[in-house]
Amino acid sequence: LTAESASDGRISELVDLVDISGDGLVNYLEFLHAFQPVDRTPGRGLRLDLMEQICTTIWRNKASLLLNFKFIEEEVAPGRISGRVSKENLRRTLKTLNASLEASQGVGVHGAPLTTDQIDILVDHAVFDDSHTLDYQAFLDSFQVVDMGSSREGQELAASVGAVPGTPSSPEA
């Protein structure tokens, strides 16, 4: 797709191919699945495993993260909940989650702790507005359960990234 050929129809076609959930939007995980480079070297599942581990941990801890974001917001501006958090408070919240997961002895119902690099990647790739704040509900909502085996495109995508067709790409509730 080039600037010259980027018509509305071509862009819609691209969105339709990438949008696994069928909601008309391309979320972060769908984008990563669609545009990750093809790795022909042994161990190519490592990148996917790391991405799934990050997504699993965030997804399994959505409720706790949401409460923590609201608590931080109330602490910063009592009585004024905007639904937004700073980059530093996002990092602080993820580090707090990590400390909690490490204290509970690693992998369990709530996922494995994130590495410092994984936290940095999440914070660096989160979408902050002009005032350098993040809509934390949208951030948390971007971590969704998607059954990659529910459509032909999903099965093709699952095969291309090394997932097993018919199984979810994210943890099931």
Disulfide bonds with the S-S distance in Angstrom:
none
